[in-house]
């Protein structure tokens, strides 16, 4: 796994930016690898008052440069044209280091997964559609995979789910705990009837990346945008037609303003006009507005239920 990842990085001329430990000896019960010096990203979480800028300046880099490299590396690993795609599924802060030479070190390949060509093709089509703002193309790519079934699923719902769980930019559902099924607005009355276990590693990567980026003050950087050229190359090499180009999703300034406004909201549900523009660039799309109002009603009902439960508990 480690050798394959290194080969992919080398072919994509990323090995001078991302460092992978060298394997000296490997058996069923023993693995001997090179030691990489440098601070782990986990220092930013262990020390809550840690200076993010100073942490990256140790090797004369910035958070933006670091995550640009990580996003490109993951795009190269996932969409390898040779069909030997492999992806490191555990980029948590303890598995990332700043090497003394300025490279980012990626450690611990225990959770590394090879996805099927069929799933990679579906992911590539979905990735290009997301990067190009093609909501209908995104929905078609997901439905063509035939691995997911969403109750009452619409292009709008798929877009919101995809931008939340398969990208790193902030969305209205980015702060929802996907494991808390009793409270998730996607699990109540409009959840999944069928999901794909193979897609979970990609979801894990995007969620871990978003958490790291938020700690570093990066809320509006898209991993999908960095993946688009690799996904296009994969589709071209396999003679698959990509999605049509459309308008980008939302201006960064608009998104930052919306994020500040809803920082403390229970589910960070945006006003109709803002989130409609986030998904479609069209504030009059009736299909979208109906879906959004349904999500808002469910969120409001859950908040009321939570308050009632708290009052009842206090009375006892």
N, C-alpha and C positions, 0 to 999 in steps of 0.2 A: 504493500500500500504506500509506504513512504517513498520507495523508488519510483512508483508510477506518478505520484504527486510531483516529485522533483522533476521527472521527465517532462510533464505537462508545463510546469513553470519555465523550464529551460527552453522548450519549443516556443513559448509565448514571450520569451525575453523578459521574464519577471523574476528570474532567480537572483538577479543582482539587487532586488528590492525586498524579496521575501525569503527568509532563511528557514530551512528544514534541517533537523539534526541528521548527522551522518550515522548510518548503521555500520558497526564494526563486526558484530556477531549476533546471530539470531537462531534460536532453537525454539522448541515448543514451550520450554520453561524458562528460557533466559534470553534477555535482550540487552545488548551493550551498545550504547549510543554516545555520540559526542556531547559534551557539556557546553551549553551556550550561556555565556555570562550576560548580565544585564537585568534591569528591574522588570518585574512582572506588572502587567496592567492592574492586577488585583490590589496593588498599593493605592490606587485611586479610590478603592471602595473600603479598604481597611482603615485608611486615614481619611475621614469624611471632610476634613479641612485641607486636604492635599491640594496644592496648586497645580492645576491641569497644565497650564502653559509651561511652568518650570519643569514638570515631569517630561514633557516631550522635547524641551530645549536641551535636555541632557545630551541628546545626540543630534541636536540642530535640526529638528523637524517640527511639524505641527500636526494637530489632530486631523485636519483636512487631508494632508498628504498621506498620513498613515492609513486612514480608512479608504482613501482612493486606491491605494495598493491592495488592501484586503479585498475590496469589492471586485477589482479586476482579477485578482488571483482566484477568487471563488467562481467568477464567471468563466474563466479559462478552464478550471477543473470540471465544472458542470457540463459545459458545452464543448467538449473536446471533439473535433471533427472525426477523429479516428474511431469513435465509438467506444473508447476505453475510459469514458467519464468516470470520475471518482470524486467524492466530496467529503471533506473533513467536517463532521457534524457537531463539533464541540468547541467553538471559538469563544469560550468563556474567559474572563479576565486572567485566570490562573494559567491558561494555556497560551498566552500571548506575552512576548517579551520585547523589549527594545534592546537589540544587540549593540555592542559598542561601535560597530561600523555604520550604524544608522539604519540597518535593515530591521524589519519586523520578523521576529522568530515565532513560528507556529509549532506548538508542541502537542504531544499525546495524540496518536493516531488510532487509539482504541475504538473510537466511534467514527469510523470511516465507512462510507456506504457507496456501493456501485448501483446506480439506478438503471432500469431497463431502457433500451433505445426508444421504446414506445413512450415511456413517461418523459424522457429527456426531450423528445420531439414535441410533446404536448407542452412541456414547460417552456421550450424555446418559442413556440408560437404564442403562448400566453405572455411571455416576457416582452416580446416585440410589441404585442398589442397594448400592454400596459405602458411601455415607454412612449408609444405613439398616441396614447389616449383613445384607442379604438375599443370602446366598451363592447360593441357588438362582436367584434373579432375576439375579444377576451372570452366572452360568454361561449362563443362557438368552439374555441380551443378547449375550454374546460369540458363542455358537453361531449366533444369528440373523444375525449379520453374515456368517458363512461366509467369513471371511478368514484364520482361524487354525485350525491343526490341531496338537494336542499329543498326542504318543504317550502312551497311557494316561491321557489327560486326564480329570479328575474335577472336580466343583465345588470341592473343596478345593484342588487344584493351581491352578486358575484364580484362586481367591481369593488365594492366596499370591503368584502372579505379578502380579496386578493391584495389590494393595496395595504391592508392592515397586517396580514400574516405572511406575505411574500415580498414585502419591500421594507425599507427602513425609514422612509419619510413618515411624518406624523399623520395620523388620521383620527377621526372622531372615536374610533374603537380601539386605538392603540393602547390605552390604559386599562382595558378590560382584561381581567384574568381569565384566560381561555380554559383553565382547569376548574374554575368555579362554575360548574354547570348549573347550579341552583340559582345563580344570579345573572348569568350571561343572557343578554337580550337576544342573542342568536340561538340560544337553546330553548327559549320559551316560545312555543307557537310558531317558530320559523327556523328550527335548527336543522341539523343534518340527519337525514335518514340513512345515508351511507357516506363513509369517508375513506380516504386512502391512507393506509399505514405507511406506504412508501413515500408519501408526500410530507410526512411529519418531520423528517430530518431537515428539509428545506425550510419548513416553518420554524424549527428550532434555531437554525442559522440566522434567519432574519430577526427573530425576537432577541436573541443574544446580541446581535450587532446593534440593534436599535437601543438596547439598554446601555451598551458601552458608549455609543455615540451621544446619547442623552447626558451621560455623566461628563462627557467632554464638551458639552454645549453645542452639539451638532444635531439640530432637529429637522432640518429641511433637505438633507442630502439623500439622494435616491440610489440604492444599490441596483435597482432595476435599470436605471439609465446607464450605469457602468457595465451591466451585463449585456445590454442590447447589441453591441457590435459582435460579441462572441456568439450570441444566439443567432444573429443574422448569418454569420459565417457557417455555423452548424447547419442551418436550414439550406443555405446555398449549396454546401457540399453534398447535401442529401436530396437536392432538387425539389425542395418544398417551398411553396409560395408563402412569403411572410405577409403579415397584416399590412393594410394600407396606412400611409402616414396621415395623422390628424393633428389637431392643435394640442400642445402640451396641456397638462392638467390644470395647473394653477400657478399664478405668480408667487414667488417666495414671500414677498412682502405681505400679500394677502393671507397666506397661511400663518405667518408669524403673528399677525394681528389677531387672527381667529384663535390661535393657540393661547395667547395671553388672556384673551377674553374669557376662555372656558377652562382655565387652568385648574380650578377647583370643582368643576362640574362632575357629578357622579359618573356619567358615562361620556362626558365630553361631546355631547350631541350638538352639532353646529346648527345655526339657523338655516331655514330652508334655502334661502338664496345663496348662502356661502357654500354649503355642501353640494348643492345642485351644480354650482360652478366647478367645484372640486371634481365632480364626477363627469359632468357633461359639457361644461361651459354654456349651459342652457338653463336659465332659471324658470322656464315654462314647461319643462318636460313632465307631463302628468304621471307617467309611469314611475319616474324617480320620486316625485313629491309624495305619491301615495305610499311608496315603500318607506320613505323617511318618516312620514307621520306615524306609520305603524310602529317603527322603532322608537319614536319619541313617546308614544302612548305606553308601550311596554316598559320603557325606562321610568316613566312617571309612576306607573302602577307599582313597580318594584320599590321605588323610593317610598311611596306611601305605605306599602306593606312592611318595609323595614322600620319605618317610624312607628307604626302601630304595634309591631312586635316589641320594640324598645319600650314603648309606653306600658304595654301589658307586663313585660318583665319587671319594670319598675314598680308596678302596682303590687306585685307579689313580693 
